[in-house]
């Protein structure tokens, strides 16, 4: 119990309090402590990466072996991972497959720039369609609150496109009425709500931190409360 | 008469003490760390303005007059507060007249004599709203007097730069060896690798150069040159040298860092001049150019954050007090959180439909509180899932969170009496890249159609992609994040959303453990405290604007509120 509970909790308390103090102490010792902790974090992260790779490989290997629905996609995980590792080693001039010189067109960079980034951009671009479908579902004036939300959304969206100035000029003889209204909604009611949420988050962080530092909250260590 | 509970008394005493400290912080922040400097700088400026400061004219030009020169008494230098000893602040009063194109020249020297010898550095500052001291309330406070001052932030090491060690050469390697930073064996090997690399470079250059014209006359016999015997340099040696050079680079960086700290710690002397075109007027005091002195110090506390610390301590004291109260008086009332009440319903529905439960972590690592909060909630959800004899799949973006999640889920299944139902492959790293993660999770959602989806943690652009895909599968979705920019997406697409603090409260709420619930109560009391403070502040500021009060605390309060704008 000492090694599984008491010592970890003491470490959490000690490092937690030092981390808290570090925020208020600008002395180089404090900065050195932060840098040291960052280094430790990177070391732990490095070990955890191996665990992550094992976990990923284990999951996809199990899927292939059991031929669960969609197991074919898991093959691509191995093709992609092994392929990139191989070209990564090959690109390194000191690697076992190295030709001895750095390539002008690095195969690893080429794979990253021409496969991963376009794929990521493709997934990101879907966001536009999802936004439209989510907005369509949400902006239905079913009650007063939803109606107000709809009206505010229309003003904010419309106030942010150039045509709103022309329409504003035509309706109110002033080019900036609708853009200013849009800005006012963002600067006052929206900002007030945002600050309310942020204050709540700050209090939640303090409360959660106290629970963890005092060892009351231990779910993250496994074993419930 | 009913006797007060000792914990309540302790709480009130703590809060009262903290409030006293906060009042002190209020006064300190109002005065500002450099408040004394401002008071001294601005007070005599008025009297000096009547007579005009004494000046020495380096170049006589009619356009630049004495009224363009700041009051010499306002010219001061002092250690930059709240820093690690790398900066000095120089302040001076705004002159009565500032012709267009005028600039302030700060001359920095290591001693007064260096000014005479011309051994000084200069920093040019153009007058603009950016250099008004009021822009830096953390240094100069919220006083209106700061509006009349200009400031410059001087880092001595940027002016008196430390010597750069330069590229790695044979000479430098020998210097490292003399200082015993490297061994003689390392020196020999490094020299051999460098020579081999140099030779290869020369050979490559010779190969690219055009061949010399062929001589018509037969060349005279030359005896073959005997190359010096050199150690063979293999690929492993080169690899070693790359690491060795990086290590030496680190030693160089450390040496430069130490020298930089030394340079910053030494006292600096400052003179101030006003420049317009070719004309320059140097500020004088008692017939001599005014010289001020300061040295940067390594500070131990960020005084500008004192109010932050005091508030954090007050709220921490409130939370701890309510934890103690909850231990003695269990059964505190806690408001209902719909999203958390729905967890059992979602898991139950999932079990009835014989579909798995999906738990999607955010992008934070274990250093982020949102990730820790998510892991805490995962513990409860995994336990309930095990009780329902259902299956849970946990998707992670971070390897460390994956490892922690595996431990937490396994422990939860064991505690629920179902260790056999735990499948290690169900809690795995899905992808490290943001959109690769989205693609993988979305694909699994569509193929396996889970009955309940929990999306908890910190999210960026992936929030809507995940939630909208989950929504299309017909699953009950419970989302929670402290990324307020993503909350609208979750609210529109999920059945229940935990907003900000509710994410942190979830674990305590679900456990129903009295001490954890006490902390939630403390959190709510803290929120009430902030609401009252905001209300009072709003009333005071509104009254101040309506009545036209022009007192310092109004400016301070307004500055405090405007500081977080946007």
HADDOCK unambig.tbl for C-alpha pairs under 7 A between the chains (distance, minus, plus):
assign (segid A and resid 24 and name CA) (segid B and resid 301 and name CA) 5.77 0.50 0.50
assign (segid A and resid 24 and name CA) (segid B and resid 302 and name CA) 5.33 0.50 0.50
assign (segid A and resid 24 and name CA) (segid B and resid 305 and name CA) 6.80 0.50 0.50
assign (segid A and resid 25 and name CA) (segid B and resid 300 and name CA) 5.37 0.50 0.50
assign (segid A and resid 25 and name CA) (segid B and resid 301 and name CA) 4.61 0.50 0.50
assign (segid A and resid 25 and name CA) (segid B and resid 302 and name CA) 5.92 0.50 0.50
assign (segid A and resid 26 and name CA) (segid B and resid 82 and name CA) 6.19 0.50 0.50
assign (segid A and resid 26 and name CA) (segid B and resid 83 and name CA) 5.28 0.50 0.50
assign (segid A and resid 26 and name CA) (segid B and resid 84 and name CA) 5.05 0.50 0.50
assign (segid A and resid 26 and name CA) (segid B and resid 299 and name CA) 6.13 0.50 0.50
assign (segid A and resid 26 and name CA) (segid B and resid 300 and name CA) 6.04 0.50 0.50
assign (segid A and resid 26 and name CA) (segid B and resid 301 and name CA) 6.17 0.50 0.50
assign (segid A and resid 26 and name CA) (segid B and resid 302 and name CA) 6.37 0.50 0.50
assign (segid A and resid 27 and name CA) (segid B and resid 84 and name CA) 4.73 0.50 0.50
assign (segid A and resid 27 and name CA) (segid B and resid 298 and name CA) 5.45 0.50 0.50
assign (segid A and resid 27 and name CA) (segid B and resid 299 and name CA) 5.47 0.50 0.50
assign (segid A and resid 27 and name CA) (segid B and resid 300 and name CA) 5.35 0.50 0.50
assign (segid A and resid 28 and name CA) (segid B and resid 84 and name CA) 5.61 0.50 0.50
assign (segid A and resid 45 and name CA) (segid B and resid 400 and name CA) 6.54 0.50 0.50
assign (segid A and resid 48 and name CA) (segid B and resid 399 and name CA) 5.35 0.50 0.50
assign (segid A and resid 48 and name CA) (segid B and resid 400 and name CA) 5.32 0.50 0.50
assign (segid A and resid 49 and name CA) (segid B and resid 399 and name CA) 5.46 0.50 0.50
assign (segid A and resid 51 and name CA) (segid B and resid 399 and name CA) 6.80 0.50 0.50
assign (segid A and resid 52 and name CA) (segid B and resid 399 and name CA) 4.66 0.50 0.50
assign (segid A and resid 52 and name CA) (segid B and resid 402 and name CA) 6.89 0.50 0.50
assign (segid A and resid 52 and name CA) (segid B and resid 429 and name CA) 5.52 0.50 0.50
assign (segid A and resid 55 and name CA) (segid B and resid 425 and name CA) 7.00 0.50 0.50
assign (segid A and resid 55 and name CA) (segid B and resid 428 and name CA) 5.27 0.50 0.50
assign (segid A and resid 55 and name CA) (segid B and resid 429 and name CA) 6.02 0.50 0.50
assign (segid A and resid 56 and name CA) (segid B and resid 428 and name CA) 5.94 0.50 0.50
assign (segid A and resid 56 and name CA) (segid B and resid 429 and name CA) 5.32 0.50 0.50
assign (segid A and resid 56 and name CA) (segid B and resid 430 and name CA) 6.40 0.50 0.50
assign (segid A and resid 58 and name CA) (segid B and resid 425 and name CA) 6.46 0.50 0.50
assign (segid A and resid 59 and name CA) (segid B and resid 425 and name CA) 4.69 0.50 0.50
assign (segid A and resid 59 and name CA) (segid B and resid 428 and name CA) 6.78 0.50 0.50
assign (segid A and resid 94 and name CA) (segid B and resid 235 and name CA) 6.88 0.50 0.50
assign (segid A and resid 94 and name CA) (segid B and resid 239 and name CA) 6.29 0.50 0.50
assign (segid A and resid 120 and name CA) (segid B and resid 435 and name CA) 5.26 0.50 0.50
assign (segid A and resid 120 and name CA) (segid B and resid 436 and name CA) 6.69 0.50 0.50
assign (segid A and resid 123 and name CA) (segid B and resid 435 and name CA) 6.26 0.50 0.50
assign (segid A and resid 123 and name CA) (segid B and resid 439 and name CA) 6.97 0.50 0.50
assign (segid A and resid 124 and name CA) (segid B and resid 435 and name CA) 6.96 0.50 0.50
assign (segid A and resid 127 and name CA) (segid B and resid 465 and name CA) 6.17 0.50 0.50
assign (segid A and resid 130 and name CA) (segid B and resid 465 and name CA) 6.84 0.50 0.50
assign (segid A and resid 130 and name CA) (segid B and resid 468 and name CA) 6.64 0.50 0.50
assign (segid A and resid 134 and name CA) (segid B and resid 492 and name CA) 6.34 0.50 0.50
assign (segid A and resid 134 and name CA) (segid B and resid 493 and name CA) 6.58 0.50 0.50
assign (segid A and resid 138 and name CA) (segid B and resid 492 and name CA) 5.88 0.50 0.50
assign (segid A and resid 197 and name CA) (segid B and resid 500 and name CA) 6.20 0.50 0.50
assign (segid A and resid 200 and name CA) (segid B and resid 500 and name CA) 6.70 0.50 0.50
assign (segid A and resid 200 and name CA) (segid B and resid 501 and name CA) 5.36 0.50 0.50
assign (segid A and resid 201 and name CA) (segid B and resid 482 and name CA) 6.77 0.50 0.50
assign (segid A and resid 201 and name CA) (segid B and resid 500 and name CA) 5.14 0.50 0.50
assign (segid A and resid 201 and name CA) (segid B and resid 501 and name CA) 4.53 0.50 0.50
assign (segid A and resid 203 and name CA) (segid B and resid 523 and name CA) 6.08 0.50 0.50
assign (segid A and resid 204 and name CA) (segid B and resid 501 and name CA) 4.76 0.50 0.50
assign (segid A and resid 204 and name CA) (segid B and resid 504 and name CA) 5.73 0.50 0.50
assign (segid A and resid 204 and name CA) (segid B and resid 505 and name CA) 6.94 0.50 0.50
assign (segid A and resid 204 and name CA) (segid B and resid 523 and name CA) 6.67 0.50 0.50
assign (segid A and resid 206 and name CA) (segid B and resid 316 and name CA) 6.63 0.50 0.50
assign (segid A and resid 207 and name CA) (segid B and resid 319 and name CA) 6.38 0.50 0.50
assign (segid A and resid 207 and name CA) (segid B and resid 519 and name CA) 6.18 0.50 0.50
assign (segid A and resid 207 and name CA) (segid B and resid 523 and name CA) 6.27 0.50 0.50
assign (segid A and resid 208 and name CA) (segid B and resid 504 and name CA) 6.27 0.50 0.50
assign (segid A and resid 210 and name CA) (segid B and resid 316 and name CA) 6.80 0.50 0.50
assign (segid A and resid 219 and name CA) (segid B and resid 376 and name CA) 4.95 0.50 0.50
assign (segid A and resid 219 and name CA) (segid B and resid 379 and name CA) 6.31 0.50 0.50
assign (segid A and resid 220 and name CA) (segid B and resid 372 and name CA) 6.39 0.50 0.50
assign (segid A and resid 220 and name CA) (segid B and resid 375 and name CA) 5.68 0.50 0.50
assign (segid A and resid 220 and name CA) (segid B and resid 376 and name CA) 5.21 0.50 0.50
assign (segid A and resid 220 and name CA) (segid B and resid 408 and name CA) 6.77 0.50 0.50
assign (segid A and resid 221 and name CA) (segid B and resid 408 and name CA) 6.73 0.50 0.50
assign (segid A and resid 222 and name CA) (segid B and resid 407 and name CA) 6.01 0.50 0.50
assign (segid A and resid 222 and name CA) (segid B and resid 408 and name CA) 4.11 0.50 0.50
assign (segid A and resid 222 and name CA) (segid B and resid 411 and name CA) 5.64 0.50 0.50
assign (segid A and resid 223 and name CA) (segid B and resid 408 and name CA) 6.72 0.50 0.50
assign (segid A and resid 223 and name CA) (segid B and resid 411 and name CA) 5.27 0.50 0.50
assign (segid A and resid 223 and name CA) (segid B and resid 412 and name CA) 6.15 0.50 0.50
assign (segid A and resid 224 and name CA) (segid B and resid 379 and name CA) 6.32 0.50 0.50
assign (segid A and resid 224 and name CA) (segid B and resid 412 and name CA) 6.79 0.50 0.50
